[in-house]
Amino acid sequence: MSIMKLLEQAQGGQGLSQLASQFGLDESKAQELTQMLAPAIGQAAKKRAEEGQLDTVLGAMKGEDKAAFFDDAAAAAAPEAQAQGQNFLENLLGDSAATEGLAATLAEKVGLDQDTFKQFMPSVAAMAQGGLQKQMPDEQIDGMMAAAQPQQSGGLMGMIGGLLGGNKGGEAEGQGNALGMLNQMLDADGDGNAMNDILGKFMR
């Protein structure tokens, strides 16, 4: 499933509203922001993969201890989670200036003060990373990284060839399932063009 759909399932469907309450945000504003941020994360990951930086994309998803951020809004809002979410975003976008630029742009689009969104955004990212971990544990990600390594120069399509053409039996099935989840994560929820325009200004 896409990152947005994954987030909508957090904590029995209450994760985003509970996270919004941690920051005193109106639930509808939080939902609107997340609907822009989630595809931005997916598009950033896709761009990195297509540039041959699969190790960056897959490495950003690692960390099984982060799964708790998906299950507990208070944990996702904590300073540790915000730092982790910020690091996750910086790995995909390039640096802190890129994440700050994206935060400012999205906050302006929904009429929210930037300081609040700069706290909310990494918490959403941490919750997303936790959800991805529940879908793809570290062992599965390690397998994908190992299979993709010889195909780095081929970008995302090279990875698909490496995973689906280079394994046999149960291993291939497991890696194929993981690849399917990765491809769905890169789905931009139908907002690809808008996110491409925005990300093009900030990604390093």
Secondary structure, DSSP 4 states (H G I P E B T S, - for coil): --HHHHHHTGGGGTHHHHHHHHTT--HHHHHHHHHHHHHHHHHHHHHHHHTT-HHHHHHHH--GGGGHHHH-HHHHHSHHHHHHHHHHHHHHHSSHHHHHHHHHHHHHHHT--HHHHHHHHHHHHHHHHHHHHHHS-HHHHHHHHHHHGGGGGGHHHHHHHHHHHS--HHHHHHHHHHHHHHHHHT--TT-HHHHHHHHTTT--
